[in-house]
């Protein structure tokens, strides 16, 4: 097998959707015994120190309503959070409810897109 370089991996990631990337991150964490959030935290802190005018470094994704597609919304929440079906349903039923808290704005936008695509109304705070 040919050895992959950094550019090969990045190009492969560009072809994946967020769910596939999140699954890949989980697999890497399990395989190597690392936590991706630990590596991202110092980078986020450094970016925030570099310019306070850029906006918040941590935000929360709030599910305001599931719209007309409750089942699709439950499945999206289940995928995003990694919870079981019943736990995801409880979150959706409790709307407005937080989906993820204290995450980067970039991750929040990706999660918002998934939920909006599922028919939900979402707010980032």
trRosetta pair geometry for C-beta under 8 A, 3 or more apart (Angstrom, degrees):
i j d omega theta_ij theta_ji phi_ij phi_ji
4 8 4.3 -130 -158 85 88 137
4 9 5.7 97 149 -53 126 86
5 8 5.2 103 52 5 63 103
5 9 7.5 -127 102 -3 35 90
6 9 5.9 -59 -154 36 33 110
6 10 6.3 30 153 -18 68 108
7 10 5.6 -53 -144 38 34 111
7 11 6.2 33 157 -19 66 106
8 11 5.9 -57 -148 38 27 109
8 12 6.4 29 152 -20 62 107
9 12 5.6 -56 -152 36 31 113
9 13 6.4 32 152 -20 65 105
10 13 5.6 -53 -149 34 33 112
10 14 6.7 40 151 -26 63 101
11 14 5.6 -46 -152 25 35 117
11 15 7.2 29 152 -15 60 103
12 15 6.0 -63 -162 33 36 108
12 16 7.0 33 146 -24 67 108
13 16 5.6 -57 -152 28 41 114
13 21 6.3 65 -151 -106 91 110
13 24 7.9 -135 -108 71 89 164
16 20 4.0 -127 -167 91 107 126
16 21 5.1 133 114 -55 127 82
16 24 7.2 1 -178 -15 169 138
17 20 5.2 94 54 12 67 103
17 21 7.2 -132 101 -5 34 92
18 21 5.5 -55 -144 39 34 112
18 22 6.1 36 156 -21 68 105
18 110 4.8 153 -112 177 146 118
18 111 7.8 -161 157 -72 155 47
18 113 7.5 130 -10 74 149 115
18 114 6.1 -105 69 -61 139 120
19 22 5.8 -53 -147 36 29 111
19 23 6.5 31 152 -18 63 105
19 79 5.5 -32 -120 175 113 131
19 114 7.4 119 -54 -117 93 134
20 23 5.7 -53 -149 36 32 112
20 24 6.4 36 150 -21 64 105
21 24 5.4 -52 -149 35 34 115
21 25 6.4 37 151 -22 65 102
22 25 5.6 -48 -148 32 33 113
22 26 6.6 35 152 -18 63 103
22 79 7.8 112 73 161 146 85
22 80 7.8 -121 -114 -127 174 44
23 26 5.7 -53 -151 36 33 112
23 27 6.4 33 151 -19 65 106
24 27 5.6 -55 -147 37 32 112
24 28 6.3 32 154 -19 66 105
25 28 5.8 -54 -148 36 30 111
25 29 6.3 34 152 -22 64 105
25 36 5.1 -23 -168 -37 113 159
26 29 5.6 -53 -149 34 31 114
26 30 6.4 26 155 -15 65 106
26 82 7.8 145 -94 -102 143 135
27 30 5.9 -56 -148 39 31 108
27 31 6.0 29 156 -19 66 111
28 31 5.8 -55 -139 39 29 110
28 32 6.0 -11 174 16 66 113
28 34 7.2 -37 136 58 86 107
28 36 7.3 74 85 -64 116 110
29 32 7.1 -79 -138 54 16 83
29 33 7.7 48 173 -120 52 7
29 34 5.7 -112 -128 76 59 63
29 35 6.0 50 -137 -103 114 40
29 36 6.0 -81 -73 -21 110 91
30 33 7.7 18 -171 -69 22 44
34 38 7.3 -123 179 48 82 122
34 39 7.5 26 165 -29 122 117
35 38 4.5 80 83 -4 102 109
35 39 7.7 172 94 -6 60 81
36 39 6.0 -60 -160 37 42 106
36 40 6.3 32 150 -16 73 112
37 40 5.6 -62 -143 42 35 109
37 41 6.2 50 158 -41 69 100
38 41 6.1 -40 -147 12 28 117
39 42 7.5 -60 -171 30 34 98
39 43 7.4 23 145 -8 63 114
40 43 5.6 -67 -158 42 44 113
40 44 6.0 43 151 -23 78 107
40 104 7.1 -95 163 -37 129 133
41 44 5.9 -57 -147 35 30 109
41 45 6.4 28 157 -17 65 108
42 45 5.6 -56 -147 39 35 113
42 46 6.2 36 156 -20 67 106
43 46 5.8 -54 -148 36 30 111
43 47 6.4 30 154 -19 64 106
44 47 5.8 -55 -148 36 31 111
44 48 6.4 31 154 -19 65 106
44 57 5.2 122 170 -178 99 114
44 58 7.5 73 162 -62 142 81
44 104 5.8 -130 -104 -94 128 107
45 48 5.8 -54 -147 36 31 110
45 49 6.4 29 155 -18 65 106
45 57 7.2 86 -89 173 39 161
46 49 5.8 -55 -147 36 32 109
46 50 6.4 39 152 -29 63 106
47 50 5.5 -52 -151 27 32 118
47 51 7.6 -42 172 38 61 83
47 54 7.2 -76 156 71 94 162
47 57 6.7 145 84 -117 98 112
48 51 7.9 -109 -159 60 24 48
48 52 7.1 45 -180 -98 68 60
48 54 7.5 -130 -114 58 49 120
48 57 3.9 -42 -76 -60 126 140
50 54 7.8 31 85 -12 90 138
51 54 4.7 86 101 -25 106 106
55 105 6.5 43 108 -59 128 158
56 59 5.5 114 94 -67 127 86
56 105 6.8 129 79 -60 80 113
57 104 7.1 -42 177 -120 60 69
57 105 7.7 -100 -146 -16 24 97
58 102 4.6 -6 -174 -147 129 59
58 103 6.6 111 -149 41 73 18
58 104 7.1 -53 -103 -85 52 37
59 102 7.9 151 56 -105 20 19
59 103 6.5 -50 64 67 67 68
59 104 7.6 19 25 154 90 15
59 105 5.3 72 3 -89 131 69
59 108 4.8 -27 82 -52 120 163
59 124 5.2 24 158 179 137 97
59 125 6.3 161 -165 82 86 38
60 98 5.4 -45 178 -135 121 113
60 100 6.8 -169 -149 98 60 52
60 101 4.2 -4 -113 -118 106 70
60 102 6.8 9 -76 -28 84 44
60 103 7.4 107 -100 22 39 85
60 108 7.6 97 117 -114 5 127
60 124 7.2 161 79 -155 43 54
60 125 5.1 -16 58 62 94 92
61 98 7.0 107 77 -160 53 66
61 99 4.5 -45 98 55 104 108
61 100 4.9 33 33 47 109 84
61 101 7.8 -130 29 -71 62 43
61 103 7.2 -17 -13 43 100 128
61 108 5.1 -179 -63 -143 100 86
61 111 4.9 -71 -77 101 169 133
61 112 6.0 -149 -131 -66 116 79
61 115 7.5 153 170 -3 126 147
61 122 6.3 -13 -171 -170 92 116
61 123 7.8 150 -159 80 47 44
61 124 5.8 -25 -102 -102 62 74
62 96 5.7 20 169 -176 109 103
62 97 7.1 171 -156 87 71 23
62 98 5.5 -45 -101 -97 70 56
62 99 7.0 -180 -104 2 17 84
62 122 6.8 147 78 -161 52 63
62 123 4.6 -21 65 66 106 93
62 124 7.4 177 19 -87 81 23
62 125 5.9 35 -11 -3 123 112
63 66 7.1 20 174 -70 119 70
63 73 7.5 111 -150 -176 132 119
63 77 7.1 -14 -66 -90 152 121
63 91 6.9 91 32 148 146 96
63 92 6.7 -78 141 -113 158 56
63 95 4.9 -85 117 -112 99 104
63 96 6.4 177 90 -145 56 53
63 97 5.3 -8 54 59 102 75
63 98 7.6 152 13 -123 78 6
63 99 5.3 93 -31 -49 100 106
63 115 6.6 -135 -104 -157 92 148
63 120 5.9 -52 -143 -178 94 136
63 121 7.7 99 -170 76 56 58
63 122 6.0 -36 -108 -105 49 77
64 95 6.3 66 141 -179 17 109
64 96 4.9 -10 -124 -103 48 102
64 120 7.7 137 49 167 69 87
64 121 4.4 -63 70 107 109 100
64 122 6.4 -174 8 -98 91 19
64 123 5.3 75 -46 -11 116 105
65 95 5.4 135 -100 139 35 143
65 96 7.4 -40 -50 -76 59 73
65 120 6.7 173 91 -160 50 68
65 121 4.3 23 49 39 90 116
66 69 6.8 -127 158 75 86 54
66 70 4.8 65 129 -107 142 63
66 73 4.0 -155 -146 50 100 170
66 74 7.7 16 -135 -42 141 70
66 92 5.2 51 -74 -169 135 104
66 95 6.0 -170 -27 -14 84 157
66 119 7.1 40 167 103 61 95
66 120 5.3 -40 -128 -108 44 87
66 121 7.8 -85 -37 20 10 76
67 70 8.0 -164 70 -59 57 54
67 73 7.0 151 38 -57 89 133
67 119 4.2 -139 79 152 138 88
67 120 5.6 -147 1 -102 108 28
67 121 5.9 130 -56 -23 95 85
68 119 5.9 -95 57 179 68 136
69 72 4.0 -17 157 37 116 119
69 73 5.7 130 103 -26 79 90
69 118 6.0 -156 106 159 129 66
69 119 3.2 95 31 47 124 156
69 120 7.5 -96 69 -49 97 62
70 73 5.6 -60 -148 38 29 113
70 74 6.3 32 155 -22 66 104
70 92 6.5 121 -159 152 80 137
71 74 5.7 -50 -148 32 31 112
71 75 6.5 30 153 -16 63 105
72 75 5.8 -55 -150 37 32 111
72 76 6.4 33 152 -20 65 106
72 118 4.2 -176 138 -163 100 88
72 119 5.6 81 77 19 130 115
73 76 5.6 -53 -147 36 32 112
73 77 6.3 32 154 -18 66 105
73 92 5.3 126 117 -128 111 131
73 115 6.8 47 -135 -152 81 80
73 118 4.9 141 -85 130 51 122
73 119 6.1 -91 -56 69 97 90
73 120 4.6 111 -118 -66 114 109
74 77 5.8 -55 -147 38 30 110
74 78 6.2 34 152 -22 64 107
74 85 7.1 48 157 -158 117 72
74 88 5.1 110 -169 125 73 109
74 89 5.2 15 -133 -87 127 67
74 92 5.0 -82 -85 -10 75 157
75 78 5.5 -53 -147 35 31 115
75 79 6.4 31 154 -18 64 105
75 88 7.6 89 -81 137 17 153
75 118 7.0 -169 66 -133 89 135
76 79 5.8 -55 -149 37 31 110
76 80 6.2 27 156 -17 66 110
76 114 5.3 162 -159 145 114 98
76 115 5.4 149 132 -99 144 57
76 117 7.6 155 -104 72 142 87
76 118 4.0 -105 -31 -39 144 160
76 120 7.0 -132 67 -8 145 130
77 80 5.8 -56 -142 39 30 110
77 81 5.9 4 168 2 67 116
77 83 7.3 -25 136 47 87 117
77 88 4.3 148 99 -157 105 99
77 91 5.5 -170 177 81 148 129
77 92 5.7 -153 1 -57 156 100
77 99 6.2 -122 -127 -129 91 109
77 115 7.5 54 -67 -104 73 102
78 81 6.7 -68 -134 49 19 92
78 82 7.8 87 174 -85 51 5
78 83 5.9 -105 -128 70 60 76
78 84 7.2 -35 -135 149 105 14
78 85 6.0 0 -104 -97 142 50
78 87 7.9 119 -107 73 80 84
78 88 3.8 -56 -70 -59 79 163
79 82 7.8 17 -178 -67 21 45
79 114 7.4 -127 86 175 122 143
80 99 6.2 7 109 170 142 120
80 100 6.8 -110 153 -38 114 118
80 111 5.5 85 -140 -136 134 101
80 114 6.2 157 -72 92 115 148
80 115 7.5 -14 -38 -59 153 95
81 87 7.7 -125 106 115 138 114
81 88 6.5 172 48 -95 126 91
81 91 7.4 122 -17 -6 162 166
81 99 6.6 -126 -62 -174 109 77
81 100 7.1 -164 -93 -69 81 89
83 87 3.8 -110 171 91 126 126
83 88 5.0 159 85 -54 113 80
83 91 7.5 114 53 -11 160 132
84 87 4.9 90 56 12 78 104
84 88 6.9 -144 94 -6 37 91
85 88 5.9 -60 -148 38 28 110
85 89 6.3 30 154 -21 65 107
86 89 5.5 -51 -146 34 33 114
86 90 6.5 37 153 -23 64 102
87 90 5.7 -50 -151 31 33 114
87 91 6.8 34 151 -19 63 102
88 91 5.8 -53 -154 33 35 112
88 92 6.5 31 151 -16 67 106
89 92 5.7 -56 -147 39 33 109
89 93 6.0 32 155 -19 67 109
90 93 5.7 -55 -142 40 29 111
90 94 6.2 23 157 -17 63 112
91 94 5.9 -65 -149 40 27 108
91 95 7.8 61 147 -59 57 72
91 97 5.1 -163 -168 109 72 147
91 99 6.9 97 166 -104 139 65
92 95 6.1 -12 -171 -34 40 108
92 97 7.6 -118 -79 42 16 132
94 97 4.4 71 98 -64 99 137
96 123 7.8 -4 -144 27 123 122
98 101 5.2 11 176 -57 140 103
99 111 6.5 174 106 163 135 133
99 115 7.1 -122 -58 -70 168 144
99 122 7.8 -29 0 -131 138 112
100 103 5.0 15 136 -17 118 139
100 107 7.5 -87 114 129 151 113
100 108 7.2 -153 81 -101 115 74
100 111 6.0 -115 23 -116 132 174
103 107 4.6 -96 160 84 118 127
103 108 5.5 148 90 -58 109 85
103 111 7.6 62 90 -4 157 141
104 107 4.6 91 59 9 86 102
104 108 6.8 -147 95 -8 44 88
105 108 5.3 -54 -145 37 34 117
105 109 6.4 39 156 -24 66 101
105 124 7.4 83 -136 173 76 143
106 109 5.9 -51 -152 30 30 110
106 110 6.8 28 150 -16 62 104
107 110 5.7 -55 -153 36 36 112
107 111 6.3 33 151 -17 68 106
108 111 5.7 -56 -147 39 32 110
108 112 6.1 36 153 -23 66 106
108 124 4.9 97 156 -127 130 124
109 112 5.5 -50 -144 34 31 115
109 113 6.4 36 154 -23 63 102
109 124 7.4 -14 -74 -70 58 157
110 113 5.8 -51 -152 31 30 113
110 114 6.8 32 150 -18 62 103
111 114 5.7 -52 -153 33 35 112
111 115 6.4 28 153 -13 67 107
111 122 7.9 -169 119 -166 83 155
112 115 5.9 -61 -150 41 31 107
112 116 6.0 29 156 -18 68 110
112 122 4.7 -177 -137 107 81 143
112 124 6.0 -55 -67 -52 138 111
113 116 5.8 -55 -140 40 28 109
113 117 6.1 32 157 -21 63 108
114 117 5.8 -57 -150 36 26 112
114 118 6.6 21 152 -15 62 109
115 118 5.5 -59 -151 39 34 110
115 120 4.2 -56 169 58 93 130
115 122 4.7 96 93 -56 135 138
116 119 7.7 96 -176 -38 31 8
116 120 6.3 -92 -83 64 34 72
116 121 7.8 57 -106 -105 75 29
116 122 5.9 -96 -58 18 84 118
